[in-house]
Amino acid sequence: MTAAQALGHIRVLDLSRVLAGPWCSQNLADLGADVIKVERPGSGDDTRAWGPPYAKDGDGKDTTEAAYYLAANRGKRSITVDIASAGGQALIRELVRHSDVVLENYKVGQLKRYGLDYDSLKAIKPDLVYCSITGFGQNGPYAHRAGYDFLIQGMGGLMSVTGERDDLPGGGPQKAGVALTDLMTGMYATIAILAALTHRDRSGEGQYIDMALLDVQVAMLANMGSNYLNSGKAPKRWGNAHPNIVPYQTFACSDGYIIVASGNDGQYQKFVEVGGRPELATHERYATNPLRVQHRDELVPILAEMVSQQTRAFWIEQLEAVGVPCGPINNLDDVYKNPQVLARELVMEVPHPTAGTTRLVRSPMKMSRTPTDVAVAPPLLGQHTDDILRDVLGHSDAEIAALRAQGVV
């Protein structure tokens, strides 16, 4: 954290774990906030153990830090507190007095048992911004259910429009390859917290933020949701194809896959000319996009056979030369070797207490006046407990020792 960063004046008390909450607090840490990550003594965030893979030490041996955990916790400070104990609850209340934001993702009502809910904490910090992240929100018939990303992708409609067509091999619903609903909930929570802080700075008022994964997933349906609401017709799965444009999909080359996004008849003509099939551009059944959509099932196999005759490099080079939008489907080895990814310096190597150094993907927020690039690795469990108790709360060494002896930290 540096004063030059946008949130260098903000402290976040992060009681969240796993992904949606930590993704939010990592965004805030990237922007300069002092994020104090509160973890369970002995075990910490669940994702610390979600390996392999783990970060490697200097001898190439596994550390205790799972790569999953590293992805969502850079730039934070870790303190261990047993919030189920009276002493731990008292410590959290002390920390709240020195914080601007509390972020949590406990089950509905769980923190109220500990006196750590919003109503309890705003009594000691009236301008507090308090963000709760749950699967289904604080009210409604599902409020007390556990909500996981996979489940929410299904319940929230995303899987109904993701996956191959039912009438094709491999057809059926498919979840996204990353926990998209968790990540987007973290992003929406970040935006909401920043808006609440702006409101606080203008009015002096804090507020409560109720974030739900299901709400986010329904909002994320975007044009698909709007199409349904305005037509009454539920969209279906199209796999990697487009419902209104042909060809606009993936194709298998002789050595890999490419995407061809032919947005008009001129681009289609150039595509088939590169493939040595110029007659397909003037064919009475394929000459215009409406015709190609109508005869999709007979045209696409012809195009697939054409593409399969050449390598991925051939198609990308030739199609880019004539202005047909195209690109590879990269695996992660390809991604991190991509010259554009390298030029944007998206991967950084940062010091790590047990691994020596570890490689992380930096924040994509490139800001000219308040940079986000803070080369701070995710913390070890409880790494900053003594520092926080001493520097933030003013506890003496003797008091810290007593808290340890009592199992509070």
N, C-alpha and C positions, 0 to 999 in steps of 0.2 A: 504494500500500500504506500502510495506517495501522494503528497499534497497536490501534485499536478493532475492527478486523476479525477474524473468527474465525481466519483462518490468517495473521495478521500476523507470526507467529514462524517461518513455514515458508518454506524456499527450495526451488524446483523447478528442476532442470536438465533442460530440455526439448530432446531430440534428435529429436523427431518432426516430421513435415511432412504436408502435405495436409489431412486433415480429422479422422479419428478421434482421433489423438493431440492435435492442436491444440485440438479441442473440449474434451477433458479438461483440458488445461492452462489453457484460457481459463476454465473453471469454477473452477479453483483460484485463478487470478488474481482473478476476481470476488470470491472469498471472502477475498482479502487476501494470498495467497501472493506472494512475490517470484519470478516466473517468468522465468528466463533462457533465452531461445530461442536455441539454437545453430544457425547457418545457414552454408551454403556461401559462401565468399567469392565475390563477383561475381554470383551468381545467387540465392542464398537459397532459401527455401521455394518449391516448384514453383508454388504457387497465386499467388504474386506476379505471375506472367505469365499467369494464366488469365483474360484479358479479351479484348475489352471485356465489360462496362463497367469503367471505371477511376474512381477518385476524381477529382474536378475541382479545379483550383486556382482562385484568385480571379478569373482571367480566363475561366473556363469551359473551360480546356484540360485534356486528360487528364494526370494524374500517372502515375507508374510503379506505383501501388498498385492492383491489381485489386480490385474489389468482393468477389470470392470470398475473397481473403486477408483483407480487413477483417472479414469475418463471423466469423472463428474465432481472431483473434489480438489482441484488445484487452487492454490492461492488462499486456503483457509487456515485457521488455527484450530487445533483439536484440544478439547478439555473433556476429561471423563467425570461424569457426575451421575450418581445413582438417584434419579428423580423419584423413585418409589419411596425413598427415605425422607423423613422430615428435614434432616440436615441438607439433603440434596435439593429439596424444594425451596428451602431458604436461600441456598446459593443461587438458584435460578432467579428468584425474585430480586436478589442483589444485582445480578447481571442485567436484569431487565431495566433497572433504574439507570444503567449506563448504556443502554441500547436504544436504537431508533426503530428497529424492526424485529419482530419475532416471526419465525417461519416454522411451521410444524405440519406433520402429516400423520398424526395419531388418529385412531378410530374416533368417531363422533362421541363426545362426552367423556373420553378417557382422561384428558388433562384436567377436566373440571374436578375429578376425584382428588387431584393433587393440588388444587387451588392454583393451577397454571393456565386456566382458560382466559379468554379475552376479558370477560367482565371482571375477573379477579385481578388481572394484571393492569388493566387500564385504571384501576383505583389507585395504583402506586405510580403509574406513568400515563397521565391522561392523553398525551399526544402520541402514544404508541401506535405504530402500524403493525397489525397482527394478521398474518396470512395463514389460513388453514387449507391444506390440500387433502382431499379425500376422493374416494372413487365416485361417490354419487351426491356429494354435497351434504349440507347440514340439515336439510328437511326433505320430506317426501317419503314414500313407502320403502325406498331402497336405502335410505340414509345410513342404516346400521350395517349394511352389507359390506364385505370386503370387495374392493374393486381393483383388479389387476389389468395391466395394459392389454394383454391378449383377450381377456374377457370383454373389456370395453371396446376393443376394435370390432368384436363381433356384435355386441349389443348396440353399439353406436352407428352401425351401418357401413363402416369402412370395408369390412370383408365382403359385404354384398356387392361391392363394385370393384373388388380387387381379386384377381385370379383369372384363369383362362375361362373361355366360354364353356357353358355346360355341355354343349354338343360337340366339343373337340376333345381329343385325348388329353388327359390331365386336367380336365375342366373341373371347376368347383371353387369355393371360397378360399382365400389365402390371406394370411396376415402379412403385414409389412415386415421387411427383414430386420428393422430396428424397432425399438419400443417407441413408435412414433407418437402415440397418445401421451405417454409419460413426458416425452421431450417437449411436445407442444404445450402441455400443461405447465411445464417449467417455464417456457417462454411467455405464455400468457400471465403467469404469476409474476414474472419479472416486470412485465409492462404495468400490471396493476399496482405493484409495490412502488414503482417509480412515479406513477400518477398520484398515488396516495401520499408519497413524500412531498411532491410538488404542492398538493393541496394543504398538507400540514405546514409547509414553509410559508404559505400565503395566509392561512387562517389560524394556525396554531392547533388545529384539530387532528387527532389521530383517527383511525377507523379500522374496521374489521373487513377482511377480504375472504370470501367463501369461494374457493376454487374446487371444481369437481372434474374429474377425468371425463365423465360421461358428457357433461356440458361442453367441454372442449371438443370432444370427438364429434358431437352433433354440429357444432359451429364449423368444424373443419371440413364438413361435407361441401361447403362453399357452393359452387355452381351446381353440383349434383343435387344438393338439398334444395336449392332454389328451383332447379328444373322440375323436381318432384312437386314442390309446393304450388307451382304455377301450372302444372299439367295434370297432376294426379296420377302420373305414370311412373312407377319405380324404375330407375335405370338398371341395366343388367351389366354383367361382367363382360369385358372385351379383351381381357388379357393384355398383351402389349400392342393391340390394335386400337384404332380410333373409330368411334361410331359413325363419324361423318366425313372422314377423309381416307382415301385409298390411293397409293400406299403410304401409310403412316404407322410404322411398326418395326419390330425387330426381324432380322433375317439372319440365317446361318450361312456364313461364308465357309470356305474350305478349311479354315483354321480358327474360327471364332465367330463371334456375333457382332453385328452392327445394327444401328438404328438408322432408318431412312425416314425422313420427315418431309415428304413431298407435298407442299402446301398448295400447289396450283398445277394446272395442266402443262405449263411450260417446264416446270421442274420434273414432272413425270416424264415428259418427252426426253429430256436430257438423261434421266435415269436409265430408261430402256435403251437409248442410243449408246450409252457407255457399256451397257451389257450386251451389245450386239444384237438387240431385238427391236430395231426402229419401227417395224411394222405394228408393234403393240401400241404405238402412240396414235396411229390413225385407224386402228381397228374399230369397226362400227359399234362394238360393245364396250370399248375401253377408252374411247377418245376424250371423254369429259369425266370430271370427278363424279357427278351424279350417276353416270353409267358404270363407273368403276365400283362405286358403292353398291349399286344394284347387282352387279355381277362379281362381287368380292370373292365368293367361294370358288369360282373357276379361275379368276385372274391371279389370286395370291399364290396358288401352287406353281403357276407358270413363272412368276417373278422369283419365287423361292428357289426353283431349279436354276434359273439364270444366275442368281447371286451365289449359289453354292459352287459355281465353277471357278471362282476367283478368290484370292486371299482377302483378308480384312484390310491389309495395307493397300492393296490395289484399289478396292472400292473407295476407301477414304480419300486416297490421293486423287483419284479420277473424279469423284463426285464433288469434292471441294473445289477442284479446278474449274468445274462448270457451274458452280453455285447451287448445288443441291444439298440442303442441310442433311448432315449425316454425322455419325460419331460411333466410337467403339463402346462396347459394354465391358468396362474394365473390372478386373478383380482388384483387390486392395494392393497387391504387388504393383499392378499397373498404375493405380491411383497415386501411390506415394513416389513413383518414379516419373510421373507425368511432368513435362517441362513447365506447364503452367502452374501446377501445384508447387513445384520447386521455386519458380520465380516469385510466387506469392508468399513464400516462406511460411507455409502453414504448419510445418512440423518444427518444433523447437526441442532442444535438449537442455534439461534443467538439472541442477544438483538434487540429489536425494540422499537422505540420511543413511539408508542401508544399501541402496542399489548403486551408490556412487553418482550416477546420472541416470535419468530416464527420459524417454522421448514422449512428448505429448503433442497433441494438436492444439495450436494456439487459438484464441478467440478470433472469429472472423470479423469482429467489429474493428475496423481500421479507422481511427479517429486522429485528426491532425493536431488538435490542441490538447486533448486529454487521452493519451494513448492507453490502450488496454493491456499491452504486452508486459506482463509481470512474470518473470521467470521463477515462480515459486511452485515447487512440487506439492502434491497432496501430502498432508501431514501423517506422521506415524500416530498411532492411537495414543491419545493423551500427551502428545509431544509438548504442548504449550500450557498444560494445566498449571504448573507453578507460576509461569510468567503471567498468566491471566489473573490468577488469584492474587498475586503480588501487585502487579502493575495496574490492573483495572479496578480491583476491589480493595487494595491496600492491606491485604492479610500479611501477617508476619510469618516468618519461617516456622515458628512454633505453632501457629494456628494452622498452617498448611499441613504440618506433620500430624496434628491432632485429627484433622479431617481424613487424612489417609488411614490413620489408626482405626478410625470409626467406620471405614469403608464407604464414606460419602463420596470420595473421589478416588 
